[in-house]
Structures are given as C-alpha cells and as structure tokens.
Amino acid sequence: LKPGISDQAFFDLFKDVMQGVMAKYRPHALVVQLGADSLCHDKLGQFNLSLRGHGNCLKYMLNYGLPTIMLGGGGYTIENVSRCWAYETAIAVG
C-alpha cells in the first residue's frame, strides 16, 4: 500500500479483500489484530488512518456476527495506541 493512504481508500481495499477471504474460508470465529501503526502520526507507520477509519474496519468484521478475539498489535506512538484500543474496545462492547 502506498504511504499516506487515507481512510476511504484503505477501507475500500480492506472490504474487498476481506469479503473474498470470508467467502473462501467461511470461518467460525475471527482473530483480529488491531495494529495501531497504520494511524496517522505513528512514528514508524506511513499510513494516514484516523481512529474512526481504523475502527470502521473492525465494525465491518464484527458485522459478520462471529465470535471474535481482538488482539493488540503494532503502534509506536503510545497516545495513538491507547486511544485506538480504547475506541475499538468501545466499538466491540457497543
């Protein structure tokens, strides 16, 4: 993916890829890694996602209604990481 990819471009690609993955493998459960290094202002990441854009990918996966385990992941700006995981935990618990 190109550096600086934005929320909508990332989500469109994510959705297309995950639709194919879900159709092919038909999982009974999901393990989702919530790497925060794709957020804007990450010290090492080069993407430009907002918390809302990142969370939209999680919402998309949760819409499958499968048992889901959420794992932390990369992220090198601690403020981004804590905000991201708190926001996405809130999404998961409604």
C-alpha positions as CSV (number, residue, x, y, z in Angstrom):
1,L,0.0,0.0,0.0
2,K,1.2,3.5,-0.7
3,P,2.4,5.7,2.1
4,G,-0.3,8.2,3.2
5,I,-3.3,6.0,2.3
6,S,-6.5,7.6,3.7
7,D,-9.5,6.1,5.5
8,Q,-11.7,5.6,2.5
9,A,-9.1,4.1,0.2
10,F,-7.9,1.8,2.9
11,F,-11.5,0.7,3.8
12,D,-12.4,0.1,0.2
13,L,-9.5,-2.2,-0.2
14,F,-9.9,-3.9,3.2
15,K,-13.6,-4.6,2.4
16,D,-12.8,-6.1,-1.0
17,V,-10.1,-8.3,0.4
18,M,-12.0,-9.4,3.5
19,Q,-15.1,-10.2,1.5
20,G,-13.1,-12.7,-0.6
21,V,-11.3,-14.1,2.5
22,M,-14.6,-14.7,4.4
23,A,-16.3,-16.2,1.3
24,K,-13.5,-18.6,0.6
25,Y,-12.7,-19.8,4.2
26,R,-16.1,-19.4,5.9
27,P,-14.6,-19.2,9.4
28,H,-16.5,-20.0,12.6
29,A,-14.5,-17.4,14.6
30,L,-12.3,-14.4,14.0
31,V,-9.0,-13.3,15.4
32,V,-8.5,-9.6,14.7
33,Q,-5.2,-7.9,15.2
34,L,-5.7,-4.1,15.8
35,G,-2.2,-2.8,14.9
36,A,-2.2,0.9,15.5
37,D,0.9,1.6,13.4
38,S,-1.4,2.4,10.5
39,L,-2.8,5.5,12.2
40,C,-1.6,9.0,11.2
41,H,1.3,10.4,13.2
42,D,2.7,6.9,14.0
43,K,6.5,7.1,14.5
44,L,7.1,4.2,12.1
45,G,3.9,3.7,10.1
46,Q,3.4,5.6,6.9
47,F,-0.4,5.4,6.6
48,N,-2.8,8.2,7.3
49,L,-5.8,6.5,9.0
50,S,-7.9,8.2,11.6
51,L,-9.3,6.4,14.7
52,R,-12.7,6.4,13.0
53,G,-11.3,4.9,9.8
54,H,-9.4,2.2,11.7
55,G,-12.5,1.4,13.7
56,N,-14.6,1.1,10.6
57,C,-12.6,-1.9,9.6
58,L,-13.3,-3.5,13.0
59,K,-17.0,-2.7,12.7
60,Y,-17.0,-4.3,9.2
61,M,-15.6,-7.5,10.6
62,L,-17.9,-7.6,13.7
63,N,-20.9,-7.4,11.4
64,Y,-20.2,-11.0,10.4
65,G,-21.5,-11.9,13.9
66,L,-18.8,-14.4,14.6
67,P,-17.1,-15.0,17.9
68,T,-14.1,-12.6,17.9
69,I,-10.9,-12.3,19.7
70,M,-9.3,-8.8,19.5
71,L,-5.5,-8.6,19.9
72,G,-3.3,-5.5,20.2
73,G,-0.6,-5.0,17.6
74,G,1.9,-2.5,16.4
75,G,1.9,1.1,17.1
76,Y,4.8,3.3,18.0
77,T,3.1,6.4,19.3
78,I,1.7,5.4,22.6
79,E,-1.0,8.0,22.7
80,N,-2.3,6.7,19.4
81,V,-2.2,3.1,20.6
82,S,-4.1,3.7,23.8
83,R,-6.7,5.8,22.1
84,C,-7.1,3.2,19.3
85,W,-7.5,0.3,21.6
86,A,-9.9,2.1,23.9
87,Y,-12.0,3.2,20.9
88,E,-12.1,-0.2,19.4
89,T,-12.9,-1.9,22.7
90,A,-15.8,0.5,23.0
91,I,-17.0,-0.5,19.4
92,A,-16.8,-4.1,20.4
93,V,-18.9,-3.8,23.6
94,G,-21.4,-1.4,22.0
